[in-house]
Amino acid sequence: MSKINVNIASTGAMVHADELDFGQITPALLIQELIRINELSAPQPGHQYRFVGKQNEILEGSVTLKEAGFNDGDTITLVDKAIAASYYDSENDPADNDPGTGASSGEE
C-alpha cells in the first residue's frame, strides 16, 4: 500500500492519503477517498475537482495512479475547475431580439 501527497492548488494546502493501491485507485476514487476522510470538502456547485498528471495533463477516466506514473510518496496536484456551459440554444437566444445588442432575430 502506498501514500500520496495532494497539493490543493487553490489554497496551497497539502493533504495526504495513505494505504492506497496505486494499481487500483483512479483520480475519481482518490477524490472520493479524500472527501471521505475529511481532507477535502465536496466541490462547490458548478465546480469539479481534477488531478494534474506528471506531464501537466488532466487525468481522466479510468487511468490509475500507477498508469499515470505516480509512486509511493509522490505529490499530485488537485485543481478546482468551473464547469462551463456546454449547450447553446441559438433558436431561443434572448439577445437575438434585444435592440441593445445590435443583434437581429434573423427575420428581415
Backbone as JSON Lines, residues from 0, in Angstrom:
{"i":0,"aa":"M","n":[0.84,-1.17,0.0],"ca":[0.0,0.0,0.0],"c":[0.89,1.24,0.0]}
{"i":1,"aa":"S","n":[0.37,2.3,-0.61],"ca":[1.18,3.5,-0.82],"c":[0.5,4.75,-0.29]}
{"i":2,"aa":"K","n":[1.29,5.8,-0.22],"ca":[0.83,7.11,0.25],"c":[1.03,8.12,-0.88]}
{"i":3,"aa":"I","n":[0.1,9.07,-0.98],"ca":[0.27,10.17,-1.93],"c":[0.0,11.49,-1.21]}
{"i":4,"aa":"N","n":[0.78,12.5,-1.55],"ca":[0.58,13.85,-1.05],"c":[-0.23,14.6,-2.1]}
{"i":5,"aa":"V","n":[-1.21,15.35,-1.67],"ca":[-2.08,16.08,-2.59],"c":[-1.92,17.57,-2.34]}
{"i":6,"aa":"N","n":[-1.43,18.28,-3.35],"ca":[-1.31,19.73,-3.3],"c":[-2.62,20.32,-3.84]}
{"i":7,"aa":"I","n":[-3.36,21.01,-2.99],"ca":[-4.61,21.64,-3.42],"c":[-4.25,23.01,-3.98]}
{"i":8,"aa":"A","n":[-4.27,23.12,-5.29],"ca":[-3.76,24.31,-5.97],"c":[-4.45,25.6,-5.55]}
{"i":9,"aa":"S","n":[-5.74,25.56,-5.3],"ca":[-6.48,26.79,-4.99],"c":[-6.12,27.38,-3.63]}
{"i":10,"aa":"T","n":[-5.64,26.54,-2.71],"ca":[-5.32,27.03,-1.37],"c":[-3.85,26.88,-1.01]}
{"i":11,"aa":"G","n":[-3.14,26.04,-1.74],"ca":[-1.75,25.75,-1.4],"c":[-1.61,24.72,-0.29]}
{"i":12,"aa":"A","n":[-2.73,24.24,0.23],"ca":[-2.69,23.24,1.31],"c":[-2.17,21.91,0.78]}
{"i":13,"aa":"M","n":[-1.51,21.18,1.65],"ca":[-1.04,19.84,1.32],"c":[-1.75,18.86,2.23]}
{"i":14,"aa":"V","n":[-2.42,17.88,1.64],"ca":[-3.1,16.84,2.4],"c":[-2.52,15.49,1.96]}
{"i":15,"aa":"H","n":[-2.86,14.44,2.7],"ca":[-2.26,13.14,2.44],"c":[-3.33,12.05,2.43]}
{"i":16,"aa":"A","n":[-3.08,11.05,1.63],"ca":[-3.91,9.85,1.64],"c":[-2.97,8.65,1.72]}
{"i":17,"aa":"D","n":[-3.25,7.77,2.68],"ca":[-2.41,6.59,2.93],"c":[-3.15,5.31,2.57]}
{"i":18,"aa":"E","n":[-2.4,4.24,2.56],"ca":[-2.96,2.9,2.36],"c":[-3.7,2.78,1.02]}
{"i":19,"aa":"L","n":[-3.09,3.32,-0.02],"ca":[-3.7,3.29,-1.35],"c":[-3.03,2.24,-2.22]}
{"i":20,"aa":"D","n":[-3.81,1.57,-3.05],"ca":[-3.28,0.66,-4.05],"c":[-3.23,1.43,-5.36]}
{"i":21,"aa":"F","n":[-2.05,1.91,-5.73],"ca":[-1.91,2.75,-6.92],"c":[-2.31,2.03,-8.2]}
{"i":22,"aa":"G","n":[-2.31,0.71,-8.18],"ca":[-2.73,-0.05,-9.36],"c":[-4.24,-0.14,-9.5]}
{"i":23,"aa":"Q","n":[-4.97,0.29,-8.47],"ca":[-6.43,0.22,-8.48],"c":[-7.11,1.57,-8.39]}
{"i":24,"aa":"I","n":[-6.47,2.54,-7.76],"ca":[-7.15,3.81,-7.49],"c":[-7.04,4.77,-8.67]}
{"i":25,"aa":"T","n":[-8.19,5.32,-9.06],"ca":[-8.28,6.3,-10.14],"c":[-8.41,7.69,-9.52]}
{"i":26,"aa":"P","n":[-8.26,8.75,-10.31],"ca":[-8.45,10.09,-9.76],"c":[-9.82,10.27,-9.1]}
{"i":27,"aa":"A","n":[-10.88,9.77,-9.7],"ca":[-12.22,9.92,-9.12],"c":[-12.31,9.22,-7.77]}
{"i":28,"aa":"L","n":[-11.72,8.03,-7.67],"ca":[-11.73,7.31,-6.4],"c":[-10.89,8.01,-5.34]}
{"i":29,"aa":"L","n":[-9.78,8.62,-5.76],"ca":[-8.95,9.37,-4.82],"c":[-9.7,10.58,-4.28]}
{"i":30,"aa":"I","n":[-10.43,11.27,-5.13],"ca":[-11.24,12.41,-4.68],"c":[-12.27,11.93,-3.67]}
{"i":31,"aa":"Q","n":[-12.95,10.83,-3.97],"ca":[-13.94,10.27,-3.04],"c":[-13.3,9.92,-1.71]}
{"i":32,"aa":"E","n":[-12.11,9.34,-1.74],"ca":[-11.42,8.96,-0.51],"c":[-11.02,10.2,0.29]}
{"i":33,"aa":"L","n":[-10.53,11.24,-0.37],"ca":[-10.15,12.46,0.34],"c":[-11.36,13.13,0.99]}
{"i":34,"aa":"I","n":[-12.5,13.09,0.32],"ca":[-13.72,13.63,0.92],"c":[-14.16,12.76,2.1]}
{"i":35,"aa":"R","n":[-14.07,11.44,1.93],"ca":[-14.49,10.51,2.99],"c":[-13.67,10.69,4.27]}
{"i":36,"aa":"I","n":[-12.36,10.92,4.13],"ca":[-11.51,11.07,5.31],"c":[-11.41,12.53,5.76]}
{"i":37,"aa":"N","n":[-12.27,13.37,5.2],"ca":[-12.36,14.79,5.59],"c":[-11.1,15.6,5.34]}
{"i":38,"aa":"E","n":[-10.34,15.22,4.33],"ca":[-9.19,16.01,3.9],"c":[-9.58,17.0,2.82]}
{"i":39,"aa":"L","n":[-10.79,16.83,2.28],"ca":[-11.27,17.65,1.17],"c":[-12.78,17.8,1.32]}
{"i":40,"aa":"S","n":[-13.28,19.01,1.08],"ca":[-14.73,19.2,1.09],"c":[-15.29,18.88,-0.28]}
{"i":41,"aa":"A","n":[-16.57,18.62,-0.34],"ca":[-17.22,18.38,-1.63],"c":[-17.09,19.63,-2.49]}
{"i":42,"aa":"P","n":[-16.98,19.46,-3.8],"ca":[-16.85,20.64,-4.66],"c":[-18.07,21.54,-4.59]}
{"i":43,"aa":"Q","n":[-17.85,22.82,-4.78],"ca":[-18.95,23.79,-4.8],"c":[-19.81,23.53,-6.04]}
{"i":44,"aa":"P","n":[-21.09,23.91,-6.0],"ca":[-21.94,23.76,-7.18],"c":[-21.31,24.45,-8.39]}
{"i":45,"aa":"G","n":[-21.35,23.78,-9.53],"ca":[-20.78,24.33,-10.75],"c":[-19.28,24.13,-10.87]}
{"i":46,"aa":"H","n":[-18.7,23.35,-9.97],"ca":[-17.26,23.07,-10.0],"c":[-17.02,21.57,-9.91]}
{"i":47,"aa":"Q","n":[-15.84,21.17,-10.33],"ca":[-15.42,19.78,-10.18],"c":[-13.93,19.75,-9.9]}
{"i":48,"aa":"Y","n":[-13.5,18.71,-9.2],"ca":[-12.08,18.54,-8.93],"c":[-11.45,17.73,-10.04]}
{"i":49,"aa":"R","n":[-10.21,18.1,-10.37],"ca":[-9.43,17.37,-11.36],"c":[-8.0,17.26,-10.86]}
{"i":50,"aa":"F","n":[-7.35,16.14,-11.18],"ca":[-5.94,15.97,-10.86],"c":[-5.1,16.24,-12.09]}
{"i":51,"aa":"V","n":[-3.93,16.82,-11.84],"ca":[-2.97,17.11,-12.91],"c":[-1.88,16.05,-12.84]}
{"i":52,"aa":"G","n":[-1.6,15.42,-13.99],"ca":[-0.59,14.37,-14.05],"c":[0.82,14.92,-14.11]}
{"i":53,"aa":"K","n":[1.77,14.01,-14.19],"ca":[3.19,14.37,-14.17],"c":[3.62,15.16,-15.41]}
{"i":54,"aa":"Q","n":[2.87,15.04,-16.49],"ca":[3.18,15.78,-17.72],"c":[2.26,16.99,-17.88]}
{"i":55,"aa":"N","n":[1.68,17.45,-16.78],"ca":[0.75,18.58,-16.73],"c":[-0.54,18.33,-17.5]}
{"i":56,"aa":"E","n":[-0.92,17.08,-17.65],"ca":[-2.17,16.73,-18.3],"c":[-3.24,16.49,-17.23]}
{"i":57,"aa":"I","n":[-4.48,16.74,-17.59],"ca":[-5.59,16.43,-16.69],"c":[-5.83,14.92,-16.76]}
{"i":58,"aa":"L","n":[-5.84,14.28,-15.6],"ca":[-6.06,12.83,-15.55],"c":[-7.54,12.55,-15.67]}
{"i":59,"aa":"E","n":[-7.91,11.73,-16.62],"ca":[-9.31,11.45,-16.92],"c":[-9.59,9.95,-16.88]}
{"i":60,"aa":"G","n":[-10.86,9.64,-16.81],"ca":[-11.32,8.26,-17.0],"c":[-10.8,7.28,-15.98]}
{"i":61,"aa":"S","n":[-10.48,6.1,-16.46],"ca":[-10.13,5.0,-15.57],"c":[-8.63,4.82,-15.4]}
{"i":62,"aa":"V","n":[-7.83,5.82,-15.77],"ca":[-6.39,5.71,-15.58],"c":[-6.1,5.61,-14.08]}
{"i":63,"aa":"T","n":[-5.24,4.67,-13.7],"ca":[-4.87,4.53,-12.3],"c":[-3.66,5.41,-12.0]}
{"i":64,"aa":"L","n":[-3.41,5.63,-10.72],"ca":[-2.24,6.42,-10.34],"c":[-0.96,5.74,-10.84]}
{"i":65,"aa":"K","n":[-0.92,4.42,-10.8],"ca":[0.26,3.68,-11.3],"c":[0.43,3.92,-12.8]}
{"i":66,"aa":"E","n":[-0.65,3.81,-13.56],"ca":[-0.59,4.03,-15.02],"c":[-0.16,5.46,-15.34]}
{"i":67,"aa":"A","n":[-0.51,6.4,-14.46],"ca":[-0.15,7.81,-14.66],"c":[1.29,8.09,-14.21]}
{"i":68,"aa":"G","n":[1.97,7.08,-13.68],"ca":[3.38,7.22,-13.33],"c":[3.66,7.66,-11.9]}
{"i":69,"aa":"F","n":[2.66,7.61,-11.03],"ca":[2.86,8.02,-9.65],"c":[3.38,6.87,-8.81]}
{"i":70,"aa":"N","n":[4.25,7.21,-7.85],"ca":[4.85,6.24,-6.94],"c":[4.61,6.66,-5.5]}
{"i":71,"aa":"D","n":[4.86,5.74,-4.59],"ca":[4.69,5.98,-3.17],"c":[5.42,7.25,-2.75]}
{"i":72,"aa":"G","n":[4.69,8.15,-2.07],"ca":[5.28,9.38,-1.56],"c":[5.28,10.54,-2.54]}
{"i":73,"aa":"D","n":[4.85,10.33,-3.78],"ca":[4.79,11.41,-4.77],"c":[3.73,12.44,-4.37]}
{"i":74,"aa":"T","n":[3.81,13.59,-5.03],"ca":[2.82,14.66,-4.84],"c":[2.05,14.82,-6.14]}
{"i":75,"aa":"I","n":[0.74,14.91,-6.01],"ca":[-0.15,15.13,-7.15],"c":[-0.91,16.43,-6.88]}
{"i":76,"aa":"T","n":[-1.19,17.18,-7.95],"ca":[-1.88,18.47,-7.8],"c":[-3.36,18.33,-8.12]}
{"i":77,"aa":"L","n":[-4.17,18.9,-7.23],"ca":[-5.62,18.91,-7.4],"c":[-6.05,20.32,-7.76]}
{"i":78,"aa":"V","n":[-6.82,20.46,-8.85],"ca":[-7.34,21.76,-9.24],"c":[-8.86,21.75,-9.15]}
{"i":79,"aa":"D","n":[-9.42,22.91,-8.88],"ca":[-10.86,23.1,-8.8],"c":[-11.27,23.77,-10.1]}
{"i":80,"aa":"K","n":[-12.02,23.07,-10.93],"ca":[-12.37,23.56,-12.26],"c":[-13.85,23.92,-12.33]}
{"i":81,"aa":"A","n":[-14.13,25.12,-12.83],"ca":[-15.52,25.51,-13.07],"c":[-16.04,24.72,-14.27]}
{"i":82,"aa":"I","n":[-17.26,24.27,-14.16],"ca":[-17.89,23.53,-15.26],"c":[-18.52,24.55,-16.18]}
{"i":83,"aa":"A","n":[-18.08,24.57,-17.41],"ca":[-18.59,25.53,-18.39],"c":[-19.92,25.06,-18.96]}
{"i":84,"aa":"A","n":[-20.71,26.0,-19.38],"ca":[-21.96,25.67,-20.06],"c":[-21.61,24.95,-21.36]}
{"i":85,"aa":"S","n":[-22.31,23.89,-21.65],"ca":[-21.97,23.11,-22.84],"c":[-23.07,23.12,-23.88]}
{"i":86,"aa":"Y","n":[-24.13,23.87,-23.64],"ca":[-25.24,23.88,-24.58],"c":[-25.65,25.31,-24.87]}
{"i":87,"aa":"Y","n":[-25.73,25.63,-26.13],"ca":[-26.16,26.96,-26.54],"c":[-27.33,26.78,-27.49]}
{"i":88,"aa":"D","n":[-28.48,27.35,-27.12],"ca":[-29.68,27.23,-27.91],"c":[-29.83,28.5,-28.75]}
{"i":89,"aa":"S","n":[-29.29,28.47,-29.96],"ca":[-29.31,29.67,-30.81],"c":[-30.73,30.03,-31.24]}
{"i":90,"aa":"E","n":[-31.64,29.07,-31.26],"ca":[-33.02,29.34,-31.66],"c":[-33.76,30.19,-30.63]}
{"i":91,"aa":"N","n":[-33.35,30.09,-29.38],"ca":[-34.07,30.79,-28.31],"c":[-33.18,31.75,-27.53]}
{"i":92,"aa":"D","n":[-32.19,32.32,-28.18],"ca":[-31.3,33.26,-27.52],"c":[-32.03,34.59,-27.35]}
{"i":93,"aa":"P","n":[-32.26,35.03,-26.09],"ca":[-32.99,36.28,-25.89],"c":[-32.24,37.49,-26.44]}
{"i":94,"aa":"A","n":[-30.93,37.41,-26.59],"ca":[-30.17,38.54,-27.12],"c":[-30.51,38.81,-28.58]}
{"i":95,"aa":"D","n":[-31.02,37.8,-29.29],"ca":[-31.37,38.0,-30.7],"c":[-32.46,39.04,-30.89]}
{"i":96,"aa":"N","n":[-33.3,39.24,-29.9],"ca":[-34.4,40.18,-30.02],"c":[-34.21,41.42,-29.16]}
{"i":97,"aa":"D","n":[-33.02,41.6,-28.66],"ca":[-32.73,42.73,-27.78],"c":[-32.12,43.85,-28.61]}
{"i":98,"aa":"P","n":[-32.83,44.97,-28.77],"ca":[-32.3,46.05,-29.6],"c":[-31.0,46.64,-29.05]}
{"i":99,"aa":"G","n":[-30.72,46.43,-27.76],"ca":[-29.49,46.97,-27.19],"c":[-28.24,46.2,-27.56]}
{"i":100,"aa":"T","n":[-28.38,45.01,-28.17],"ca":[-27.21,44.21,-28.51],"c":[-26.79,44.4,-29.95]}
{"i":101,"aa":"G","n":[-27.64,44.98,-30.75],"ca":[-27.34,45.11,-32.17],"c":[-27.63,43.83,-32.93]}
{"i":102,"aa":"A","n":[-28.13,42.8,-32.23],"ca":[-28.44,41.54,-32.87],"c":[-29.83,41.61,-33.45]}
{"i":103,"aa":"S","n":[-30.05,40.84,-34.47],"ca":[-31.4,40.79,-35.05],"c":[-31.93,39.38,-34.89]}
{"i":104,"aa":"S","n":[-33.22,39.25,-35.09],"ca":[-33.85,37.93,-34.95],"c":[-33.65,37.08,-36.18]}
{"i":105,"aa":"G","n":[-32.99,37.63,-37.18],"ca":[-32.79,36.87,-38.41],"c":[-33.94,37.05,-39.38]}
{"i":106,"aa":"E","n":[-34.98,37.73,-38.96],"ca":[-36.13,37.96,-39.83],"c":[-35.99,39.36,-40.43]}
{"i":107,"aa":"E","n":[-36.1,39.45,-41.68],"ca":[-35.94,40.74,-42.38],"c":[-37.27,41.31,-42.75]}
